[in-house]
Amino acid sequence: MQEREQQIADGLNAAEKAGQDLDQAKLEVAEQLDQAKQQAAQIIDQANKRAAQIVDEAKEQAITEGSRLKEAAQSDIAQEVNRAKESLRSQVASLALAGAEKVLQASVDENAHRDIVDNLAANL
């Protein structure tokens, strides 16, 4: 009988120990789950920050490229304007010579009067 009581007592102690072990395991699992959630939140936060950084870098690159393209276009426009002005000056000089020929009813020597025509064109 005493042996049976000892077996029952040992069984109860083992059951109590198993219950305590189960409670401890539940606490450890809950703690690990909390840590995993915190790590996941940190990873998500880092990913969001990196995504925002990538977007900002892309915006800066787009602005820089836009500025470069704008400056190149302005330079092209300025060159085209200068070419148009030079062409206009040349045409005005030719028209001035033609007009002077008509007025004088004589042939004006273009080479001899080139300085005058160039000066006239520069002043236009």
C-alpha positions as CSV (number, residue, x, y, z in Angstrom):
1,M,0.0,0.0,0.0
2,Q,2.8,2.3,0.9
3,E,4.4,1.6,-2.4
4,R,1.1,2.4,-4.2
5,E,0.9,5.7,-2.3
6,Q,4.4,6.5,-3.3
7,Q,3.6,5.8,-6.9
8,I,0.6,8.0,-6.8
9,A,2.6,10.7,-5.0
10,D,5.3,10.4,-7.6
11,G,2.7,10.5,-10.4
12,L,1.2,13.6,-8.9
13,N,4.6,15.3,-8.5
14,A,5.4,14.4,-12.1
15,A,2.1,15.8,-13.2
16,E,2.6,19.0,-11.2
17,K,6.2,19.2,-12.6
18,A,4.8,18.7,-16.2
19,G,2.2,21.4,-15.5
20,Q,4.9,23.8,-14.4
21,D,7.0,22.9,-17.4
22,L,4.0,23.5,-19.6
23,D,3.4,26.9,-18.0
24,Q,7.1,27.7,-18.4
25,A,7.0,26.6,-22.1
26,K,4.0,28.8,-22.7
27,L,5.8,31.8,-21.2
28,E,8.8,31.1,-23.3
29,V,6.7,30.8,-26.4
30,A,4.9,34.0,-25.7
31,E,8.2,35.8,-25.1
32,Q,9.6,34.4,-28.3
33,L,6.5,35.4,-30.2
34,D,6.7,39.0,-28.8
35,Q,10.4,39.1,-29.8
36,A,9.5,37.9,-33.3
37,K,6.8,40.5,-33.6
38,Q,9.2,43.2,-32.5
39,Q,11.8,42.0,-35.0
40,A,9.2,41.9,-37.8
41,A,8.1,45.4,-36.9
42,Q,11.7,46.6,-37.1
43,I,12.2,44.9,-40.4
44,I,9.1,46.4,-41.8
45,D,10.1,49.8,-40.5
46,Q,13.6,49.5,-42.0
47,A,12.0,48.4,-45.3
48,N,9.7,51.4,-45.3
49,K,12.6,53.8,-44.6
50,R,14.6,52.2,-47.4
51,A,11.7,52.5,-49.8
52,A,11.3,56.2,-48.9
53,Q,15.0,56.7,-49.3
54,I,14.9,55.0,-52.8
55,V,11.9,57.2,-53.8
56,D,13.8,60.4,-52.6
57,E,16.9,59.4,-54.5
58,A,14.8,58.7,-57.6
59,K,13.2,62.2,-57.3
60,E,16.6,63.8,-56.9
61,Q,17.9,62.1,-59.9
62,A,14.8,63.0,-61.9
63,I,15.2,66.7,-60.9
64,T,18.9,66.6,-61.8
65,E,18.2,65.0,-65.1
66,G,15.4,67.4,-65.8
67,S,17.6,70.4,-65.0
68,R,20.3,69.0,-67.3
69,L,17.9,68.5,-70.1
70,K,16.4,72.0,-69.6
71,E,19.9,73.6,-69.7
72,A,20.8,71.7,-72.8
73,A,17.5,72.8,-74.5
74,Q,18.1,76.4,-73.5
75,S,21.7,76.2,-74.9
76,D,20.3,74.7,-78.1
77,I,17.7,77.5,-78.3
78,A,20.3,80.2,-77.7
79,Q,22.5,78.7,-80.5
80,E,19.5,78.6,-82.8
81,V,18.6,82.2,-82.0
82,N,22.2,83.3,-82.7
83,R,22.2,81.4,-86.0
84,A,18.9,83.0,-86.9
85,K,20.2,86.5,-86.0
86,E,23.4,85.9,-88.1
87,S,21.2,84.7,-91.0
88,L,19.0,87.8,-90.6
89,R,22.0,90.1,-90.5
90,S,23.3,88.6,-93.7
91,Q,20.0,88.9,-95.4
92,V,19.5,92.5,-94.3
93,A,23.0,93.3,-95.6
94,S,22.2,91.7,-98.9
95,L,18.9,93.6,-99.0
96,A,20.6,96.9,-98.1
97,L,23.1,96.4,-101.0
98,A,20.3,95.6,-103.4
99,G,18.4,98.6,-102.2
100,A,21.4,100.8,-102.5
101,E,22.0,99.5,-106.1
102,K,18.4,100.4,-107.0
103,V,18.7,103.8,-105.4
104,L,22.0,104.6,-107.1
105,Q,21.0,102.9,-110.3
106,A,24.6,101.7,-110.4
107,S,26.4,98.6,-109.3
108,V,27.8,98.9,-105.8
109,D,31.0,96.9,-105.3
110,E,30.2,94.5,-102.5
111,N,33.8,93.9,-101.6
112,A,34.7,97.5,-101.5
113,H,31.8,98.4,-99.3
114,R,31.8,95.3,-97.1
115,D,33.0,97.2,-94.0
116,I,30.1,99.6,-94.4
117,V,27.6,96.8,-94.9
118,D,29.0,94.8,-92.0
119,N,28.8,97.8,-89.7
120,L,25.2,98.4,-90.8
121,A,24.3,94.8,-90.2
122,A,26.0,94.8,-86.7
123,N,23.9,97.9,-85.8
124,L,20.7,96.2,-86.7
